[in-house]
Amino acid sequence: MPYEYRVKDQYGLYFITSTVHQWVDVFTRKEYVDILLESLRFCQKEKGLKIYAWVVMSNHIHLIIQSDTVPLSDILRDFKRFTATAIIRAIEKNPKESRKTWMLWLLKKEDKVCFWEEGYHGEEITSQSFFDTKMKYIHLNPVRAGIVAKEEEYQYRRVSIQ
């Protein structure tokens, strides 16, 4: 990832995008989305992650997040490491996963998990107008993708995660 997308202020407010390696459509299955959301809840409870908005698309996530206890880069590193391992394990154990061989071929090389693209796209939010722009972007992402006609129809988006 380019250096301009690093989290510079570890306790600042950021718009973050993380993409599945090779843009594989992993999050079309509820069980994999559930792992992702449960991990975000854990980060909130145990690491002090504040989530202001989020959306899970088929192959990436967008978040507006902040931390005032644990450095944001550490939270994101741990979140990505945990979800990568847990989702690969869930794919391996899922007898109904028709794409199992193909997905594991793309997302796992020998014993190394390559689930997420390296790094993450992070933009610091420094104004209310930029916050509003990113919030709108998150909520309209499923509409722009043609998944739903109205943002409120999309299941995997929230203003905050509780």
C-alpha positions as CSV (number, residue, x, y, z in Angstrom):
1,M,0.0,0.0,0.0
2,P,1.2,3.5,-0.6
3,Y,2.6,5.3,2.4
4,E,0.0,8.0,2.1
5,Y,-2.6,5.5,3.3
6,R,-0.8,4.6,6.6
7,V,-2.5,5.5,9.8
8,K,-0.4,8.4,11.0
9,D,-2.4,9.5,14.1
10,Q,-3.1,6.2,15.9
11,Y,-6.0,7.7,17.8
12,G,-7.5,9.7,14.9
13,L,-10.8,9.0,13.1
14,Y,-10.3,7.0,9.9
15,F,-12.1,5.7,6.9
16,I,-10.6,2.3,6.2
17,T,-11.0,-0.1,3.3
18,S,-9.7,-3.7,3.5
19,T,-9.9,-5.9,0.4
20,V,-9.9,-9.7,0.1
21,H,-6.8,-11.0,-1.8
22,Q,-7.5,-11.2,-5.5
23,W,-11.0,-9.6,-4.9
24,V,-12.4,-13.0,-4.1
25,D,-16.2,-12.8,-3.3
26,V,-15.9,-14.4,0.1
27,F,-18.6,-12.4,1.9
28,T,-21.4,-13.7,-0.2
29,R,-21.8,-16.4,2.5
30,K,-23.4,-15.4,5.9
31,E,-21.1,-17.6,7.9
32,Y,-18.0,-15.7,6.8
33,V,-19.6,-12.3,7.3
34,D,-20.5,-13.5,10.8
35,I,-16.9,-14.2,11.6
36,L,-15.9,-10.7,10.4
37,L,-18.6,-9.0,12.5
38,E,-17.9,-11.0,15.6
39,S,-14.3,-10.1,15.3
40,L,-15.2,-6.4,15.1
41,R,-17.4,-6.8,18.2
42,F,-14.4,-8.3,20.0
43,C,-12.2,-5.4,19.0
44,Q,-14.7,-3.0,20.4
45,K,-15.1,-4.8,23.7
46,E,-11.5,-5.9,24.3
47,K,-9.4,-3.3,22.4
48,G,-11.5,-0.1,22.6
49,L,-12.3,0.1,18.9
50,K,-15.0,2.7,18.1
51,I,-17.0,2.0,15.0
52,Y,-19.1,4.8,13.6
53,A,-20.1,3.1,10.3
54,W,-19.4,0.0,8.3
55,V,-20.4,-1.9,5.3
56,V,-19.4,-5.5,4.2
57,M,-19.4,-5.9,0.5
58,S,-18.7,-9.3,-1.3
59,N,-15.0,-8.8,-1.3
60,H,-14.1,-5.8,0.9
61,I,-15.1,-3.8,3.9
62,H,-15.3,-0.1,4.6
63,L,-15.2,1.2,8.2
64,I,-15.2,4.6,9.9
65,I,-13.2,3.8,13.1
66,Q,-11.2,5.2,15.9
67,S,-9.4,4.1,19.0
68,D,-8.5,6.0,22.2
69,T,-6.8,3.1,23.9
70,V,-4.9,0.7,21.6
71,P,-3.1,2.0,18.5
72,L,-5.4,1.7,15.5
73,S,-2.7,0.0,13.4
74,D,-2.3,-2.7,16.1
75,I,-6.1,-3.3,16.1
76,L,-6.3,-3.5,12.3
77,R,-3.3,-5.9,12.2
78,D,-4.8,-8.2,14.8
79,F,-8.2,-8.0,13.3
80,K,-7.0,-8.9,9.8
81,R,-4.7,-11.7,11.1
82,F,-7.6,-13.3,13.2
83,T,-10.3,-13.0,10.5
84,A,-7.9,-14.4,7.8
85,T,-7.2,-17.5,9.8
86,A,-10.8,-18.0,11.1
87,I,-12.4,-17.5,7.6
88,I,-9.9,-19.8,5.9
89,R,-10.6,-22.4,8.6
90,A,-14.4,-22.0,8.1
91,I,-14.0,-22.4,4.3
92,E,-12.0,-25.6,4.8
93,K,-14.6,-27.0,7.2
94,N,-17.7,-26.0,5.1
95,P,-19.0,-29.0,3.3
96,K,-21.5,-26.9,1.4
97,E,-18.8,-24.5,0.0
98,S,-18.8,-25.2,-3.8
99,R,-15.9,-22.8,-4.3
100,K,-13.7,-24.4,-1.6
101,T,-10.8,-25.7,-3.8
102,W,-10.7,-22.5,-5.9
103,M,-10.8,-20.1,-2.9
104,L,-8.2,-22.0,-1.0
105,W,-6.0,-22.1,-4.0
106,L,-6.2,-18.3,-4.2
107,L,-6.2,-17.5,-0.5
108,K,-3.7,-20.0,1.0
109,K,-0.3,-20.9,-0.3
110,E,1.1,-24.0,1.5
111,D,0.7,-23.1,5.2
112,K,0.6,-19.3,4.6
113,V,-2.8,-17.6,4.6
114,C,-3.1,-14.7,2.0
115,F,-6.7,-13.7,2.8
116,W,-6.4,-9.9,2.9
117,E,-4.6,-7.7,0.4
118,E,-1.5,-6.3,2.1
119,G,-2.1,-3.1,4.1
120,Y,-5.4,-1.2,4.0
121,H,-6.6,2.0,2.5
122,G,-6.9,4.5,5.3
123,E,-7.9,8.1,5.1
124,E,-7.9,10.3,8.2
125,I,-11.2,12.2,8.7
126,T,-10.4,15.7,9.7
127,S,-13.7,17.5,9.0
128,Q,-17.4,17.0,9.4
129,S,-17.9,17.4,5.6
130,F,-15.3,14.6,4.9
131,F,-17.0,12.4,7.6
132,D,-20.4,13.0,5.9
133,T,-18.9,12.2,2.5
134,K,-17.4,8.9,3.7
135,M,-20.6,8.0,5.6
136,K,-22.6,8.5,2.5
137,Y,-20.1,6.5,0.5
138,I,-20.4,3.6,2.9
139,H,-24.2,3.6,2.8
140,L,-24.5,3.9,-0.9
141,N,-21.8,1.3,-1.8
142,P,-24.4,-1.5,-2.1
143,V,-26.7,0.7,-4.2
144,R,-23.8,1.7,-6.6
145,A,-22.9,-2.0,-6.9
146,G,-26.4,-2.8,-8.0
147,I,-27.1,-5.2,-5.0
148,V,-30.1,-3.2,-3.7
149,A,-32.2,-0.3,-4.9
150,K,-32.2,1.5,-1.5
151,E,-29.4,1.7,1.0
152,E,-31.7,0.6,3.9
153,E,-32.4,-2.7,2.1
154,Y,-28.8,-3.9,2.5
155,Q,-28.3,-6.2,5.4
156,Y,-24.6,-5.8,6.0
157,R,-24.3,-2.1,6.8
158,R,-24.7,0.0,9.9
159,V,-24.2,3.4,11.3
160,S,-22.5,1.6,14.3
161,I,-22.0,-1.9,15.4
162,Q,-23.2,-2.8,18.9
